[in-house]
């Protein structure tokens, strides 16, 4: 990949990671605040669960974004390697579910 392509990928991955971190932190903070103020509020559980799911999904989204960008760049070696990482991540999720 050329240097502009690497910079574009790094910028895109930075956006994905930043958005995931901000969204999960915000939802977790709202959920925990609601749990302290009104423990029986239905939004407390929802916000906390959503924050945790986004936190877990952020690295997977990063890998999916990498696979897509490498495919656009036609860098098939990195598409293959990154897709293998994605398979391991998804396999781990399936094993954890149980």
C-alpha positions as CSV (number, residue, x, y, z in Angstrom):
1,X,0.0,0.0,0.0
2,X,1.2,3.5,-0.7
3,X,1.8,6.1,2.0
4,X,-1.5,8.0,1.4
5,X,-3.4,4.8,1.6
6,X,-1.8,3.9,4.9
7,X,-2.5,7.4,6.2
8,X,-6.1,7.1,5.1
9,X,-6.5,3.7,6.8
10,X,-4.9,5.0,10.0
11,X,-7.3,8.0,10.0
12,X,-10.3,5.8,9.3
13,X,-9.3,3.3,12.1
14,X,-8.8,6.3,14.5
15,X,-12.3,7.5,13.8
16,X,-13.8,4.0,14.4
17,X,-11.9,3.6,17.7
18,X,-12.6,7.1,18.9
19,X,-16.4,6.8,18.1
20,X,-16.5,3.4,19.8
21,X,-14.7,4.7,22.9
22,X,-16.9,7.8,23.2
23,X,-20.1,6.0,22.6
24,X,-19.4,3.2,25.1
25,X,-18.0,5.5,27.7
26,X,-21.1,7.8,27.5
27,X,-23.5,4.9,27.7
28,X,-21.7,3.3,30.6
29,X,-21.6,6.6,32.5
30,X,-25.3,7.2,31.9
31,X,-26.2,3.7,32.9
32,X,-24.1,3.8,36.1
33,X,-25.4,7.2,37.0
34,X,-29.0,5.9,36.6
35,X,-28.2,2.8,38.6
36,X,-27.0,5.0,41.4
37,X,-29.9,7.5,41.3
38,X,-32.8,5.2,40.3
39,X,-31.7,1.5,40.3
40,X,-35.1,0.2,39.0
41,X,-35.1,2.5,36.0
42,X,-35.3,0.4,32.8
43,X,-32.9,2.7,31.0
44,X,-30.1,2.0,33.5
45,X,-29.8,-1.6,32.5
46,X,-30.2,-0.8,28.8
47,X,-27.5,1.9,28.8
48,X,-25.0,-0.2,30.7
49,X,-25.6,-3.2,28.4
50,X,-25.4,-1.1,25.3
51,X,-22.2,0.5,26.5
52,X,-20.6,-2.9,27.2
53,X,-21.7,-4.3,23.8
54,X,-20.2,-1.3,22.0
55,X,-17.0,-1.6,23.9
56,X,-16.8,-5.3,22.8
57,X,-17.8,-4.5,19.2
58,X,-15.3,-1.7,18.7
59,X,-12.2,-3.9,18.1
60,X,-14.2,-6.2,15.8
61,X,-15.4,-3.1,13.9
62,X,-11.8,-2.0,13.5
63,X,-10.8,-5.4,12.0
64,X,-13.8,-5.4,9.6
65,X,-12.9,-1.8,8.5
66,X,-9.3,-3.0,7.9
67,X,-10.4,-5.9,5.8
68,X,-12.6,-3.6,3.7
69,X,-9.9,-1.0,3.2
70,X,-7.3,-3.6,2.3
71,X,-9.8,-5.1,-0.2
72,X,-10.3,-1.6,-1.7
73,X,-6.5,-1.3,-2.0
74,X,-6.3,-4.8,-3.5
75,X,-3.7,-5.8,-0.9
76,X,-4.8,-9.5,-0.9
77,X,-2.1,-10.6,1.6
78,X,-3.4,-8.2,4.2
79,X,-7.0,-9.0,3.3
80,X,-6.2,-12.7,4.0
81,X,-4.3,-12.1,7.2
82,X,-6.8,-9.6,8.6
83,X,-9.7,-11.9,7.7
84,X,-8.0,-14.6,9.6
85,X,-7.9,-12.3,12.7
86,X,-11.6,-11.6,12.2
87,X,-12.4,-15.4,12.1
88,X,-10.5,-15.8,15.3
89,X,-12.4,-13.0,17.0
90,X,-15.7,-14.3,15.8
91,X,-14.8,-17.8,16.8
92,X,-13.9,-16.6,20.3
93,X,-17.3,-14.9,20.5
94,X,-19.1,-18.1,19.5
95,X,-17.1,-20.1,22.1
96,X,-17.8,-17.6,24.8
97,X,-21.5,-17.7,24.1
98,X,-21.3,-21.3,24.5
